[in-house]
Amino acid sequence: MPNWAVRGSYLARRDTWQRFTKVRDAPNAEKAKEIVFSELGGSHRVARRWVRIDSVEPTKEVA
């Protein structure tokens, strides 16, 4: 499966947006976004509406 770099930000506090970059294995870009939404919701308790995805780009695979 290809690696995808998902970049964006999420609302960490009332008025603070925390930027992030996550690289995940996924069959396509939509699935990579879903994985990141799930991880942020699970670890930071952030609802999907408070997550902004700026870009999803394929990256070189690491051997």
N, C-alpha and C positions, 0 to 999 in steps of 0.2 A: 504494500500500500504506500502511496506517496505521503510525504510529510507536508503539512500545511501550517503556515505562520499566520496566526490570528492576532490582529492588533486592535486595541480599542481602549475603553475606559469604563469604570463602573462607579456608582455613587457610594463612596466609602462612609461619608458622614453627611450631615445635612447640606453642606455646601462645598464638599471636597470631592473632586473626581480623581480617582486613582487610575493611572495609565497601566496597561499590561501588554505583554506579548507572550503568547503561548504557542509552542510548536507541538502539534499532535499528528499522529497517524490516523488517516481516515480515507475512505474510498473517494470522497468528493468534498467540495467546499462547504456544502450545506451540512453534511454530517460533522465536519470539523467545527462549525459554528455551534451545533447542538451539543457537542462534547464540551466545549468551553462554557456554554450556558449552564450545563449540568454541574461542571466543576465549581464555577463561581457561586452558584446557588447552594451547593453542598458545603463548601468550605467557608464562605463568607456570608451566607444567608442573604444573598442579593437576588431580588426578583428580576425576571428577564426584562421587565420594562425599565429597569435602572441600569442596564448594560447597553453600551453603545459599541457596536462593532464597526471599526473604521475600514479595515481591509482584511481580506483572506487571500493569501498568495501561496503558490506552491514553492517549496524550498528544495534544495538538493538533499537527497537521501544520505544519511550517515551510515557508513559501513560498519 
